[in-house]
């Protein structure tokens, strides 16, 4: 069928989209979540440049990944 959900072109698109999205390592997420939910940061969930550097070093992720994670986490937690 043309346009059906299981057409080959749709499968290629879904596989392509899935390959772009990468989950962070569970250990990195645990470190970031611990920082975000700690009492000292809960009211101000924005890491300073110094905190960012420390978190990047601890987690091994890139600065862009760190910033994206915090943007998304704040959206999820503070809806």
matplotlib code that plots the C-alpha trace (Angstrom):
import matplotlib.pyplot as plt

x = [0.0, 1.1, 1.4, 0.9, 2.8, 5.0, 6.1, 9.9, 10.4, 8.9, 11.1, 14.2, 13.1, 12.4, 15.8, 17.5, 15.8, 16.6, 20.3, 20.5, 19.2, 21.7, 20.9, 23.4, 25.1, 23.0, 25.9, 26.0, 22.3, 22.5, 25.2, 23.2, 20.0, 21.7, 23.0, 19.7, 17.6, 20.0, 18.6, 21.2, 20.3, 16.6, 15.4, 18.0, 18.5, 21.0, 24.6, 27.2, 30.1, 32.2, 29.5, 29.2, 32.9, 32.8, 29.8, 31.4, 34.5, 32.5, 30.1, 32.4, 29.7, 30.0, 28.9, 26.1, 24.8, 25.0, 23.1, 20.4, 20.0, 19.4, 16.9, 15.0, 15.2, 13.8, 10.9, 10.2, 10.4, 9.1, 6.1]
y = [0.0, 3.5, 5.7, 2.9, 3.1, 0.2, 1.3, 1.0, 4.8, 5.3, 2.7, 4.4, 7.7, 6.2, 4.5, 7.6, 9.7, 7.1, 7.1, 10.9, 10.6, 9.3, 8.7, 9.8, 7.1, 6.1, 7.0, 10.5, 11.0, 9.8, 12.5, 15.2, 14.3, 14.2, 17.7, 19.0, 17.5, 18.4, 20.9, 23.5, 23.6, 22.7, 26.3, 27.5, 24.6, 26.5, 25.4, 28.1, 28.0, 26.4, 23.8, 23.1, 22.4, 20.1, 18.2, 17.9, 16.4, 14.0, 12.8, 12.9, 14.5, 17.6, 21.1, 21.1, 17.7, 19.1, 22.3, 20.3, 17.9, 20.7, 22.5, 19.2, 18.3, 21.7, 21.3, 17.8, 18.6, 22.2, 21.9]
z = [0.0, -0.8, 2.3, 4.8, 8.1, 7.2, 3.8, 3.2, 2.9, 6.3, 7.8, 6.4, 7.8, 11.3, 11.3, 10.2, 12.9, 15.6, 14.6, 15.2, 18.7, 21.2, 24.9, 27.4, 29.5, 32.5, 34.8, 33.3, 33.7, 37.4, 38.1, 36.3, 38.1, 41.5, 40.9, 39.6, 42.5, 45.3, 47.8, 47.0, 43.3, 43.3, 43.5, 40.9, 38.4, 36.3, 36.6, 36.7, 34.2, 37.0, 37.8, 34.0, 33.8, 36.8, 35.4, 32.0, 33.6, 35.8, 33.1, 30.1, 27.9, 25.7, 26.7, 24.1, 25.5, 29.0, 28.1, 26.2, 29.1, 31.5, 29.2, 28.7, 32.4, 33.5, 31.1, 32.4, 36.1, 36.3, 33.9]

ax = plt.figure().add_subplot(projection="3d")
ax.plot(x, y, z, "-o")
ax.set_aspect("equal")
plt.show()
